[in-house]
Amino acid sequence: MGLTRRATVGAGLLAPLLPGASFARPLPRKLVRPTAPFDMPSIGVPDFSSAKRFVITDFGADPGDQGKTSAAIAAAIAAANTAGAGVVVVPEGTWPTGKVHLKSNVALHLAKGATLLFSEKPADYLPPVQTTWEGLECWNYSPLVYAFDCENVAITGPGRLKARLDVWREWYKRPKPHMDALVALYHQAAKGEPVGERQMAAGEANLRPQFIQFNRCRHVLVEDVSIEDSPFWVIHPFLCTDVVIRRVRIRAHGHNNDGVDPEMSQNVLIEDCVFDQGDDAVSVKSGRDQDAWRLGVPSRNIVMRDCRIRNGHQLMAIGSELSAGIENVFVDNCHFTGDGKGEDGWAVPIANLLFVKTNERRGGFVRNIHMTHVSATKIAGSVLAVDTDVLYQWRTLVPTYERRLTAIEGLRVSDVRVEEAGFVCSLKGEKDLPIRDVRLRKVAVGKVLQAPVKAENVEGFDYT
């Protein structure tokens, strides 16, 4: 008979006492305890303060040679992992590289004055890896920084991660061959074809990789770094637990350049970050349609606090990929500070502060979402918006295989100040499944350009 979980844990504790056993010292973790208006668990993040350091120049890194630097980073990561735990140090200077694949118990540390400059050549992100595209699993170009099924991984330090956009910028245009590939992927996922058969890194599919993806990882820390430019989403924890992203500065003005996209992830803290985005600052997701129903892992227990947004479409978006469900999200003391012009003359108008978006294909649920102590200058949309008919180009590109509506309930917004907005609140529910239990308290908008409140198919709306 197999060991029970308790017996297995006990056996693990006794194992070092067995003759001939050899084990590295476990990497310690620090507990972060975010407060929230729901039962928010403590988050365990890796503590690398006593771990051995592995400087990439000791492994042959050369600022004038991308191949040598890429190989040196890979070798340093492997050595740190083999040692049981370690910090891979990128020293001052500009270091050209291809993909970086992290391993368990390894931190990538960017020293002051260090820039890790990522190649613009798609071939440098091959062979393909198991990843995602807008809520659908597939095999595609590797994210620029990637970790799969890892535990205790980190990206830290005052240095910078920067992506060259020469080719990715051309791929932003999404020409017909690219859209054809996305349609094919949609049909593969809807029909339940194995993920291994969804090969997207071929021909002109041109599916841009995420800058950083943690895929199926536990105990993740991203701290203090600056990130500039990105092919696609910037930081993407997918199917992760215990994630802290803090004091990170992101400037990415390209297409689909969300700042942080926690997807099917649980126990996540995003704090003290600065977002300067071409898309949403933070967008909580939980997969798309049949793929998400198959995986069945909701996003849960996510706190965003003390952040500043200079540019971006939404301060906090929920969806539209939310088919496995999203619950327990708390946004506190976050502020949109942009003036609509941007520091260098570039800016996108922020649409909404809190935006829940879905459609008839998603299913899933959204519940227990809180936003408090938030301010903004001018926003084109609403303090709170819900739209249950967001399909973009997919409305005509692909059919609805199965109609599943999204249950939305328990939206709480309080202590918000905005100089100017299109609406205070815009809620568009489904007649067959109305939005339920929405409450706004102490929401002050200096100038409202249209009717303050639009509410369609809503039950239990309270605005005082």
C-alpha positions as CSV (number, residue, x, y, z in Angstrom):
1,M,0.0,0.0,0.0
2,G,1.3,3.5,-0.9
3,L,2.3,6.1,1.7
4,T,-0.2,8.6,2.8
5,R,0.7,12.3,2.3
6,R,1.5,12.6,6.0
7,A,3.6,9.4,5.9
8,T,5.4,10.7,2.9
9,V,6.2,14.0,4.6
10,G,7.5,12.1,7.6
11,A,9.6,9.8,5.4
12,G,11.1,12.9,3.8
13,L,12.1,14.3,7.2
14,L,13.8,11.1,8.2
15,A,15.5,10.5,4.9
16,P,18.8,12.4,5.7
17,L,19.3,10.0,8.6
18,L,19.4,7.0,6.4
19,P,22.8,5.5,5.6
20,G,24.3,6.8,2.4
21,A,21.7,9.6,1.9
22,S,23.0,12.9,0.6
23,F,20.8,16.0,0.4
24,A,21.4,19.7,-0.2
25,R,20.3,22.0,2.5
26,P,16.7,23.1,1.8
27,L,16.4,26.7,0.5
28,P,14.7,28.8,3.2
29,R,11.6,30.8,2.5
30,K,10.2,34.1,3.9
31,L,6.5,34.5,4.6
32,V,4.7,37.5,3.2
33,R,1.3,38.1,4.8
34,P,-0.9,40.5,2.7
35,T,-4.1,41.8,4.3
36,A,-7.3,41.6,2.3
37,P,-11.1,41.6,2.8
38,F,-11.0,37.8,2.4
39,D,-9.0,35.0,3.9
40,M,-5.7,35.7,2.2
41,P,-3.1,33.0,2.9
42,S,0.5,33.8,3.7
43,I,2.8,33.6,0.6
44,G,6.1,31.7,0.8
45,V,8.9,33.2,-1.3
46,P,12.5,31.9,-1.7
47,D,15.2,33.5,0.4
48,F,18.5,33.5,-1.5
49,S,20.4,35.7,1.0
50,S,22.7,32.9,2.0
51,A,22.9,31.1,-1.3
52,K,26.2,30.8,-3.3
53,R,26.7,33.3,-6.1
54,F,27.5,32.3,-9.7
55,V,28.8,35.2,-11.7
56,I,28.3,34.7,-15.5
57,T,31.7,36.1,-16.4
58,D,33.2,33.1,-14.5
59,F,31.4,30.9,-17.1
60,G,32.6,32.8,-20.1
61,A,30.1,35.6,-20.7
62,D,31.3,38.2,-23.2
63,P,29.5,41.5,-23.7
64,G,30.5,41.4,-27.3
65,D,29.3,37.9,-28.0
66,Q,25.7,36.8,-27.6
67,G,26.5,33.1,-28.1
68,K,29.1,33.0,-25.3
69,T,26.9,35.0,-23.0
70,S,23.8,32.8,-23.6
71,A,25.9,29.7,-23.0
72,A,27.5,31.2,-19.8
73,I,24.1,32.0,-18.3
74,A,22.8,28.5,-19.0
75,A,25.9,27.0,-17.5
76,A,25.7,29.2,-14.4
77,I,22.0,28.3,-13.9
78,A,22.8,24.6,-14.2
79,A,25.7,25.0,-11.7
80,A,23.5,26.8,-9.2
81,N,20.8,24.2,-9.5
82,T,23.3,21.4,-9.1
83,A,24.7,23.0,-6.0
84,G,21.2,22.9,-4.4
85,A,20.6,26.6,-4.6
86,G,22.3,29.7,-6.1
87,V,22.2,33.2,-7.4
88,V,23.3,33.7,-11.0
89,V,24.7,37.2,-11.2
90,V,24.7,39.5,-14.2
91,P,27.3,42.1,-13.5
92,E,27.4,45.8,-14.6
93,G,27.4,46.2,-18.4
94,T,25.2,45.3,-21.3
95,W,25.0,41.5,-22.0
96,P,23.4,40.3,-25.2
97,T,21.6,37.0,-24.9
98,G,19.0,34.6,-26.3
99,K,16.4,32.7,-24.2
100,V,17.0,32.2,-20.4
101,H,15.6,29.1,-18.9
102,L,15.5,29.1,-15.1
103,K,15.7,26.0,-12.9
104,S,14.5,25.2,-9.4
105,N,16.3,26.9,-6.5
106,V,17.9,29.5,-8.8
107,A,17.7,33.3,-8.7
108,L,18.7,35.5,-11.7
109,H,20.2,38.7,-10.2
110,L,20.8,41.8,-12.3
111,A,23.4,43.9,-10.6
112,K,23.3,47.7,-10.5
113,G,24.1,49.0,-14.0
114,A,23.5,45.6,-15.6
115,T,21.3,45.2,-18.7
116,L,20.4,41.8,-20.1
117,L,19.6,42.6,-23.7
118,F,17.5,39.9,-25.4
119,S,17.8,39.0,-29.1
120,E,15.2,40.1,-31.6
121,K,15.7,36.9,-33.7
122,P,12.8,34.4,-33.3
123,A,15.2,31.5,-34.1
124,D,17.0,32.3,-30.8
125,Y,13.8,31.2,-28.9
126,L,13.7,27.7,-30.5
127,P,13.2,24.8,-30.0
128,P,9.6,25.4,-29.0
129,V,8.5,25.0,-25.4
130,Q,5.1,24.2,-23.8
131,T,3.5,27.6,-23.2
132,T,0.3,29.5,-24.0
133,W,-1.3,32.1,-26.2
134,E,-4.1,34.2,-24.8
135,G,-5.5,31.5,-22.6
136,L,-4.8,28.5,-24.9
137,E,-2.0,26.0,-24.3
138,C,0.4,25.3,-27.2
139,W,4.0,24.8,-28.2
140,N,5.5,28.0,-29.3
141,Y,8.7,30.1,-29.2
142,S,10.2,30.2,-25.7
143,P,9.4,33.2,-23.6
144,L,12.5,35.3,-23.2
145,V,12.8,34.2,-19.6
146,Y,11.1,30.9,-18.9
147,A,10.6,28.5,-16.0
148,F,8.6,25.3,-16.3
149,D,7.5,23.2,-13.3
150,C,10.1,24.9,-11.0
151,E,10.1,25.6,-7.3
152,N,11.9,28.5,-5.6
153,V,12.8,30.7,-8.6
154,A,13.5,34.5,-8.6
155,I,14.5,37.4,-10.7
156,T,16.0,40.2,-8.6
157,G,18.3,43.2,-8.5
158,P,18.4,46.8,-9.6
159,G,19.5,46.0,-13.2
160,R,17.4,45.9,-16.3
161,L,15.9,43.3,-18.7
162,K,15.4,44.7,-22.2
163,A,14.0,43.2,-25.3
164,R,15.0,44.2,-28.8
165,L,11.8,44.7,-30.9
166,D,13.1,44.8,-34.4
167,V,11.2,41.7,-35.5
168,W,8.6,41.5,-32.8
169,R,7.4,45.0,-33.8
170,E,6.7,43.7,-37.2
171,W,4.7,40.8,-35.7
172,Y,2.5,43.3,-33.8
173,K,0.6,43.9,-37.1
174,R,-1.1,40.4,-36.9
175,P,-1.4,39.7,-40.7
176,K,-3.7,37.1,-42.1
177,P,-1.3,34.1,-41.8
178,H,-1.0,34.9,-38.1
179,M,-4.8,35.1,-37.6
180,D,-5.2,31.9,-39.6
181,A,-2.8,30.2,-37.1
182,L,-4.8,31.5,-34.2
183,V,-8.0,30.2,-35.7
184,A,-6.4,26.8,-36.1
185,L,-5.3,26.9,-32.5
186,Y,-8.8,27.8,-31.3
187,H,-10.3,24.8,-33.2
188,Q,-7.6,22.5,-31.8
189,A,-8.3,23.5,-28.2
190,A,-12.1,23.4,-28.7
191,K,-11.8,19.9,-30.0
192,G,-9.5,18.7,-27.2
193,E,-6.5,18.0,-29.4
194,P,-3.4,17.2,-27.3
195,V,-1.3,20.2,-26.4
196,G,1.7,18.5,-27.9
197,E,0.1,18.6,-31.3
198,R,-0.5,22.3,-31.2
199,Q,2.8,23.4,-32.8
200,M,2.8,27.1,-33.4
201,A,6.4,28.0,-34.0
202,A,6.4,27.3,-37.7
203,G,5.6,29.2,-40.9
204,E,4.1,32.6,-40.5
205,A,2.1,31.9,-37.3
206,N,4.1,34.6,-35.7
207,L,2.8,34.1,-32.1
208,R,5.0,36.5,-30.1
209,P,6.4,35.0,-26.9
210,Q,5.9,36.4,-23.4
211,F,8.8,38.3,-21.9
212,I,8.7,36.3,-18.7
213,Q,6.6,33.2,-18.1
214,F,6.6,31.1,-15.0
215,N,4.7,28.0,-16.1
216,R,3.4,25.6,-13.3
217,C,5.9,27.0,-10.7
218,R,5.8,27.3,-7.0
219,H,7.3,30.0,-4.8
220,V,8.2,32.7,-7.3
221,L,9.8,36.1,-6.6
222,V,10.3,39.0,-9.0
223,E,11.8,42.0,-7.2
224,D,13.4,45.4,-7.9
225,V,14.2,44.9,-11.6
226,S,13.3,47.2,-14.5
227,I,11.8,45.7,-17.6
228,E,11.8,47.5,-20.9
229,D,9.9,46.6,-24.1
230,S,8.3,43.2,-24.7
231,P,7.1,41.0,-27.6
232,F,3.8,40.2,-25.8
233,W,2.6,40.0,-22.1
234,V,5.5,41.1,-19.8
235,I,5.2,39.0,-16.6
236,H,3.0,35.9,-16.9
237,P,2.6,33.5,-13.9
238,F,0.6,30.6,-15.4
239,L,-0.7,27.8,-13.1
240,C,1.6,29.1,-10.3
241,T,1.2,29.3,-6.5
242,D,2.8,31.7,-4.1
243,V,4.0,34.6,-6.3
244,V,5.4,37.9,-5.2
245,I,6.1,40.7,-7.7
246,R,7.3,43.9,-6.0
247,R,9.2,47.1,-6.7
248,V,9.3,46.2,-10.4
249,R,9.3,49.0,-13.0
250,I,7.8,48.1,-16.4
251,R,7.9,50.2,-19.6
252,A,6.4,48.4,-22.5
253,H,4.4,50.3,-25.1
254,G,3.8,47.6,-27.7
255,H,0.8,45.5,-28.7
256,N,-0.6,43.3,-26.0
257,N,1.9,44.6,-23.6
258,D,0.1,44.0,-20.3
259,G,2.3,44.4,-17.3
260,V,1.4,41.4,-15.1
261,D,-1.0,38.6,-16.1
262,P,-1.6,36.1,-13.3
263,E,-3.4,33.2,-15.0
264,M,-4.9,30.2,-13.2
265,S,-2.6,31.3,-10.3
266,Q,-3.2,31.5,-6.6
267,N,-1.8,33.4,-3.7
268,V,-0.2,36.3,-5.7
269,L,1.0,39.7,-4.4
270,I,1.8,42.6,-6.7
271,E,3.1,45.6,-4.8
272,D,5.0,48.9,-5.1
273,C,5.3,48.5,-8.9
274,V,5.3,51.2,-11.6
275,F,3.5,50.4,-14.9
276,D,3.9,52.2,-18.2
277,Q,2.0,49.9,-20.5
278,G,0.7,49.7,-24.0
279,D,-2.2,47.6,-22.6
280,D,-3.5,46.7,-19.2
281,A,-1.4,47.3,-16.1
282,V,-2.6,44.1,-14.5
283,S,-5.0,41.6,-16.0
284,V,-6.1,38.6,-14.0
285,K,-7.0,35.6,-16.2
286,S,-7.9,32.0,-15.8
287,G,-7.7,30.4,-19.3
288,R,-10.0,30.3,-22.3
289,D,-13.0,28.1,-23.0
290,Q,-12.5,24.4,-23.4
291,D,-8.8,24.5,-22.4
292,A,-9.6,26.2,-19.1
293,W,-12.5,23.9,-18.4
294,R,-10.1,21.0,-18.9
295,L,-7.5,22.3,-16.5
296,G,-10.1,23.6,-14.0
297,V,-7.8,25.8,-11.9
298,P,-9.3,29.2,-10.9
299,S,-7.2,32.3,-10.2
300,R,-7.7,33.1,-6.5
301,N,-6.3,35.2,-3.7
302,I,-4.6,38.0,-5.7
303,V,-3.6,41.4,-4.1
304,M,-2.4,44.4,-6.0
305,R,-1.4,47.3,-3.7
306,D,0.6,50.5,-3.6
307,C,1.2,50.6,-7.4
308,R,1.4,53.6,-9.8
309,I,0.2,53.5,-13.4
310,R,1.6,56.0,-15.9
311,N,0.0,54.5,-19.0
312,G,-2.3,51.6,-19.7
313,H,-5.8,50.7,-20.9
314,Q,-7.1,49.4,-17.5
315,L,-5.7,49.7,-14.0
316,M,-7.0,46.2,-13.2
317,A,-8.7,44.0,-15.8
318,I,-10.5,40.7,-15.0
319,G,-10.6,38.5,-18.1
320,S,-11.5,38.1,-20.8
321,E,-9.8,34.7,-20.5
322,L,-11.5,33.7,-17.3
323,S,-13.1,30.3,-18.0
324,A,-11.8,28.5,-15.0
325,G,-13.0,31.3,-12.7
326,I,-11.6,34.2,-10.8
327,E,-12.2,35.0,-7.1
328,N,-10.8,37.0,-4.2
329,V,-9.0,39.9,-5.9
330,F,-8.1,43.0,-3.9
331,V,-6.8,46.3,-5.4
332,D,-5.7,48.8,-2.7
333,N,-3.9,52.2,-2.8
334,C,-3.2,52.2,-6.5
335,H,-3.1,55.3,-8.6
336,F,-3.3,56.3,-12.3
337,T,-1.0,59.3,-12.5
338,G,-0.7,59.8,-16.2
339,D,-1.7,63.0,-17.9
340,G,-2.7,61.4,-21.2
341,K,0.5,62.7,-22.9
342,G,3.3,60.5,-21.4
343,E,6.8,61.5,-20.4
344,D,8.1,61.1,-24.0
345,G,4.9,62.1,-25.9
346,W,3.5,58.6,-26.0
347,A,0.4,57.5,-24.1
348,V,-2.7,55.5,-24.3
349,P,-5.9,56.7,-22.7
350,I,-6.9,54.6,-19.7
351,A,-10.3,53.2,-20.2
352,N,-11.4,51.9,-16.8
353,L,-10.0,51.5,-13.3
354,L,-11.7,48.1,-12.8
355,F,-12.9,46.2,-15.9
356,V,-14.5,42.8,-15.9
357,K,-14.8,41.4,-19.4
358,T,-16.2,38.2,-20.7
359,N,-18.5,36.7,-23.4
360,E,-20.9,33.9,-24.0
361,R,-18.1,31.4,-24.7
362,R,-16.2,31.7,-21.5
363,G,-18.2,30.3,-18.7
364,G,-16.4,30.4,-15.4
365,F,-17.2,32.9,-12.7
366,V,-16.1,36.2,-11.2
367,R,-16.7,36.8,-7.5
368,N,-15.5,38.7,-4.5
369,I,-13.6,41.5,-6.3
370,H,-12.6,44.5,-4.2
371,M,-11.0,47.9,-5.1
372,T,-10.4,50.6,-2.6
373,H,-8.3,53.8,-2.1
374,V,-7.7,54.4,-5.8
375,S,-7.3,57.6,-7.7
376,A,-6.9,58.7,-11.3
377,T,-6.6,61.8,-13.5
378,K,-8.7,61.5,-16.6
379,I,-10.2,58.1,-17.7
380,A,-12.2,57.5,-20.9
381,G,-14.4,54.8,-19.4
382,S,-15.6,54.1,-15.9
383,V,-14.4,53.6,-12.3
384,L,-16.2,50.2,-12.6
385,A,-17.1,48.5,-15.9
386,V,-18.5,45.1,-16.7
387,D,-19.1,43.9,-20.3
388,T,-20.3,40.4,-20.9
389,D,-20.1,40.7,-24.7
390,V,-16.4,41.3,-25.4
391,L,-15.4,39.1,-28.4
392,Y,-13.2,41.5,-30.4
393,Q,-12.3,39.9,-33.8
394,W,-13.3,36.4,-32.6
395,R,-16.9,37.3,-33.1
396,T,-16.6,36.6,-36.8
397,L,-13.4,34.6,-37.0
398,V,-14.7,31.4,-35.2
399,P,-18.0,30.0,-34.1
400,T,-19.3,29.4,-30.6
401,Y,-18.8,25.7,-29.9
402,E,-20.6,25.8,-26.6
403,R,-22.5,28.7,-25.0
404,R,-21.5,29.2,-21.3
405,L,-22.3,32.4,-19.5
406,T,-20.1,33.8,-16.7
407,A,-21.6,34.2,-13.2
408,I,-20.5,37.6,-11.9
409,E,-21.2,38.7,-8.3
410,G,-19.8,40.5,-5.4
411,L,-18.1,43.6,-6.8
412,R,-17.0,46.1,-4.2
413,V,-15.6,49.6,-5.0
414,S,-14.9,52.3,-2.3
415,D,-12.9,55.4,-1.6
416,V,-12.1,56.3,-5.2
417,R,-11.4,59.8,-6.6
418,V,-11.2,60.6,-10.3
419,E,-10.8,64.1,-11.9
420,E,-12.8,63.2,-15.1
421,A,-14.5,60.0,-16.4
422,G,-16.9,58.9,-19.1
423,F,-19.1,57.2,-16.5
424,V,-19.0,56.4,-12.9
425,C,-20.2,52.9,-13.5
426,S,-21.1,50.9,-16.6
427,L,-22.6,47.4,-16.1
428,K,-23.7,45.3,-19.0
429,G,-25.0,41.9,-17.8
430,E,-26.6,39.0,-19.6
431,K,-30.4,38.7,-19.4
432,D,-30.1,35.0,-18.8
433,L,-27.5,35.5,-16.0
434,P,-27.6,39.0,-14.5
435,I,-24.7,40.6,-12.6
436,R,-25.4,40.3,-8.9
437,D,-24.4,42.2,-5.8
438,V,-22.5,45.4,-6.8
439,R,-21.7,48.1,-4.3
440,L,-20.0,51.4,-4.7
441,R,-19.2,53.6,-1.7
442,K,-17.5,57.0,-1.6
443,V,-16.8,57.2,-5.3
444,A,-16.1,60.8,-6.3
445,V,-15.7,61.9,-9.9
446,G,-15.1,65.6,-10.6
447,K,-16.5,65.7,-14.1
448,V,-18.7,63.0,-15.7
449,L,-19.0,63.2,-19.4
450,Q,-22.1,61.0,-19.9
451,A,-24.8,59.5,-17.7
452,P,-23.1,58.6,-14.4
453,V,-24.5,55.1,-14.2
454,K,-25.5,52.6,-16.9
455,A,-26.8,49.3,-15.6
456,E,-28.3,46.6,-17.7
457,N,-29.3,43.2,-16.3
458,V,-28.0,43.8,-12.8
459,E,-29.6,42.5,-9.5
460,G,-28.6,44.1,-6.2
461,F,-26.9,47.4,-7.3
462,D,-26.1,49.8,-4.5
463,Y,-24.3,53.2,-5.2
464,T,-24.1,55.7,-2.4
